Amino acid sequence: MTDHPPLRVLVYSDDATTRRQVVTALGTRPHPDLPEIACVEVATAPVVVGHLDDGGVDLAILDGEATPAGGMGLSKQLTDEIENCPPILVLTGRADDAWLAKWSRASAVVPHPIDPILLSREVVALLRARR
């Protein structure tokens, strides 16, 4: 049992299946050296902004394919507007869209379909850097 509170990971997509794939891929402890994670599933951009404005989010995972507000535009908005914005991982429609995610100031990029090993590796690296 750990004395550390869980790390909060916000998962944004308008698609419940995508959110579930991310949460399932990460599990509750993506690496034994990190505290457990608690995923907060969000389906709309205003709720994402509200959570990040309130603080306490350690990592945001944004679906670049979400509608009507895509994760890449939202990433750019968040990094421009929120002081001490947590790292953001953007899920892109394809690997070739990584350059767009870099424009959005995303800290990391993972393409669809979600590869649990790649996603976990990127999430662990971002959470370690945040701590």
C-alpha distance (Angstrom), angle and dihedral (degrees) to the residues before:
residue distance angle dihedral
M1 . . .
T2 3.78 . .
D3 3.79 131.2 .
H4 3.79 91.8 -148.6
P5 3.79 120.1 98.3
P6 3.80 114.4 -119.8
L7 3.78 118.4 -88.4
R8 3.82 111.4 -113.5
V9 3.79 115.1 -128.2
L10 3.80 116.5 -174.1
V11 3.82 113.7 -150.7
Y12 3.82 114.9 -163.5
S13 3.79 126.2 -169.5
D14 3.78 133.9 126.1
D15 3.82 85.3 -137.4
A16 3.81 113.7 81.3
T17 3.82 90.1 -159.3
T18 3.81 91.5 58.2
R19 3.81 91.6 48.2
R20 3.81 90.4 49.9
Q21 3.82 92.0 48.5
V22 3.81 90.4 53.8
V23 3.80 94.6 45.9
T24 3.81 91.8 46.6
A25 3.82 92.6 46.8
L26 3.81 91.5 53.0
G27 3.78 98.8 42.1
T28 3.78 117.2 -172.6
R29 3.80 97.5 -62.3
P30 3.80 116.4 27.7
H31 3.81 91.4 -179.5
P32 3.82 132.4 17.9
D33 3.82 92.0 -132.5
L34 3.81 91.8 61.3
P35 3.80 130.3 67.3
E36 3.77 118.1 -105.3
I37 3.78 117.1 -79.0
A38 3.78 128.8 -128.9
C39 3.79 114.0 -154.5
V40 3.78 120.1 -148.1
E41 3.79 110.7 -159.4
V42 3.81 115.9 -147.7
A43 3.82 128.9 -177.6
T44 3.83 102.7 -174.7
A45 3.80 135.4 54.2
P46 3.84 96.1 -129.7
V47 3.81 90.0 57.4
V48 3.83 90.1 49.8
V49 3.80 90.4 53.0
G50 3.81 90.9 47.2
H51 3.81 92.9 52.3
L52 3.80 92.8 48.4
D53 3.82 92.1 45.1
D54 3.81 88.7 53.1
G55 3.81 91.5 51.9
G56 3.77 128.8 -144.0
V57 3.81 95.2 103.5
D58 3.80 112.1 125.8
L59 3.81 96.7 -173.1
A60 3.79 136.3 5.1
I61 3.81 121.8 -150.7
L62 3.80 110.1 -163.5
D63 3.79 126.2 -170.2
G64 3.79 108.4 -130.5
E65 3.81 88.6 -159.3
A66 3.83 95.3 55.8
T67 3.79 119.1 121.5
P68 2.93 143.4 -108.3
A69 3.82 88.3 5.4
G70 3.79 112.7 33.1
G71 3.76 121.9 -147.7
M72 3.81 94.8 -119.1
G73 3.79 95.2 57.6
L74 3.78 89.6 42.3
S75 3.81 90.5 50.8
K76 3.80 91.2 53.9
Q77 3.79 91.3 47.3
L78 3.80 93.2 49.1
T79 3.80 95.4 47.1
D80 3.82 90.1 47.7
E81 3.80 96.3 46.6
I82 3.81 109.7 30.1
E83 3.75 119.1 74.7
N84 3.81 111.1 -135.3
C85 3.79 90.8 9.0
P86 3.80 110.9 -166.9
P87 3.80 118.3 -117.2
I88 3.78 114.4 -76.2
L89 3.79 126.5 -146.8
V90 3.81 114.8 -163.7
L91 3.78 123.3 -154.8
T92 3.80 108.1 -144.3
G93 3.78 129.2 -158.3
R94 3.79 90.8 -121.6
A95 3.80 138.2 -0.2
D96 3.83 91.2 -105.2
D97 3.82 89.2 65.6
A98 3.81 91.9 68.7
W99 3.82 90.9 102.5
L100 3.81 89.6 60.3
A101 3.77 90.8 51.5
K102 3.81 89.5 52.2
W103 3.83 88.4 53.7
S104 3.80 87.4 53.9
R105 3.82 88.8 57.4
A106 3.79 92.2 -117.0
S107 3.79 113.6 168.2
A108 3.81 91.8 -141.4
V109 3.79 140.6 3.9
V110 3.80 131.9 -145.7
P111 3.82 121.1 179.1
H112 3.78 128.5 -135.8
P113 2.96 130.2 -78.4
I114 3.78 89.1 63.2
D115 3.79 113.7 -118.6
P116 3.84 105.5 -157.5
I117 3.81 93.4 -152.3
L118 3.81 94.7 50.1
L119 3.81 92.3 43.1
S120 3.81 92.7 49.8
R121 3.81 92.1 47.1
E122 3.82 92.1 52.5
V123 3.80 93.4 43.8
V124 3.81 92.6 49.7
A125 3.82 91.5 49.8
L126 3.82 92.1 50.2
L127 3.80 94.2 46.0
R128 3.80 92.0 48.2
A129 3.80 90.9 50.9
R130 3.83 90.5 48.2
R131 3.80 92.9 53.2
